[in-house]
Amino acid sequence: MFDRLREDIRCVFDRDPAARNTFEVLTTYPGLHAVIMHRWAHAIWNSGLRWPARVLSVFSRWWTGIEIHPGARVGRRFFIDHGMGVVIGETAEIGDDCTLYHGVTLGGTSWQKGKRHPTLGDNVVVGAGAKILGPINIGNGARVGSNAVVLKDVPEEATAVGIPAHIVRRDEASRRRRSQASKLGFDAYGVTRDAPDPVAHAIDCLLDHTHLVDEKMAQLCAVVRKLGGDIDEARLPEITGCELDPVADVEPTEKDDGTAGHNS
């Protein structure tokens, strides 16, 4: 239980640059409170005590402004940012490392019993105000743009935008940019080069440039080795998350504090 709580707290720091310390996150983040209370309510629901589970979920909605049915299945490191107005239905399923922003609805389109709410894969990001309706599947790594209304399945690594939502074209460049952005600790949720966002376009260009520099550097090192040159690979550590890998034989300088920025 405490391991799961530590994961939930850690994911807040990973995805919200406004988070300053653990005490602040524990006491002032309604998204975290909603997830904690849902885990309790879900355990009570599965034990067969349905009414107490619903009472706890109603209290959670009153306290946080986030409504999660105790029957919904939620994965690890689930983060609801801001959270006000989020609604998650009874048969919804959410994978690991997913992020929802305020005003998101995972709702149903039928009054029939059974599976009637969406299933989200791992690493899904749903932008503010988006509505995902019906027993549809959102693939791993997919993005749903702000205020989109999704009524059909979304493939893995795709982005759905618009009303009704349509799938933005996927290509190797977009996957490469997402991988590069992940290394740098940046995640522009729900935006693509096809969206009218000049900031996102500028970031895409920077990611492309960074990827090209990495490729050229690797080619240059390969040529130098082929010619008999000595390449010290330890001096070119890879970026993992937001920090550089430690290098034992590199002396730290006064200006090198080992920190890196994070945007969301």
ZIZI-V651205 format. One record per backbone hydrogen bond with DSSP energy under -1.0 kcal/mol. CO is the residue of the C=O (numbers start at 0). NH is the residue of the N-H. If there is no record, write none. Layout:
BEGIN
CO,NH + CO,NH
END
This chain:
BEGIN
0,4 + 1,5 + 2,6 + 3,7 + 4,8 + 5,9 + 6,10 + 8,12 + 9,13 + 10,14 + 11,15 + 15,18 + 20,24 + 21,25 + 22,26 + 23,27 + 24,28 + 28,32 + 29,33 + 30,34 + 31,35 + 32,36 + 33,37 + 34,38 + 35,39 + 36,40 + 37,41 + 38,42 + 39,43 + 40,44 + 41,45 + 42,46 + 43,48 + 44,47 + 47,49 + 48,52 + 49,53 + 50,54 + 51,55 + 52,56 + 53,57 + 54,58 + 55,59 + 56,60 + 57,61 + 58,62 + 59,63 + 60,64 + 64,84 + 66,87 + 68,71 + 72,93 + 75,96 + 78,99 + 80,82 + 82,85 + 83,102 + 85,66 + 86,105 + 87,68 + 88,91 + 91,72 + 92,119 + 95,122 + 97,78 + 98,125 + 99,80 + 100,103 + 101,128 + 103,86 + 104,131 + 105,88 + 106,133 + 117,92 + 118,137 + 119,94 + 121,140 + 123,98 + 124,143 + 125,100 + 126,129 + 127,146 + 129,104 + 130,149 + 131,106 + 133,135 + 135,118 + 136,153 + 137,120 + 138,141 + 139,156 + 141,124 + 142,159 + 143,126 + 144,147 + 147,130 + 148,164 + 149,132 + 153,138 + 154,157 + 157,142 + 158,167 + 159,144 + 160,165 + 161,148 + 165,160 + 170,174 + 171,175 + 172,176 + 173,177 + 174,178 + 175,179 + 176,180 + 177,181 + 178,182 + 179,183 + 180,185 + 186,188 + 191,194 + 194,196 + 196,200 + 197,201 + 198,202 + 199,203 + 200,204 + 201,205 + 202,206 + 203,207 + 204,208 + 205,209 + 206,210 + 207,211 + 208,212 + 209,213 + 210,214 + 211,215 + 212,216 + 213,217 + 214,218 + 215,219 + 216,220 + 217,221 + 218,222 + 219,223 + 220,224 + 221,225 + 222,226 + 223,228 + 224,227 + 230,232 + 231,234 + 232,235 + 237,244 + 239,242 + 242,239 + 246,249 + 254,256
END
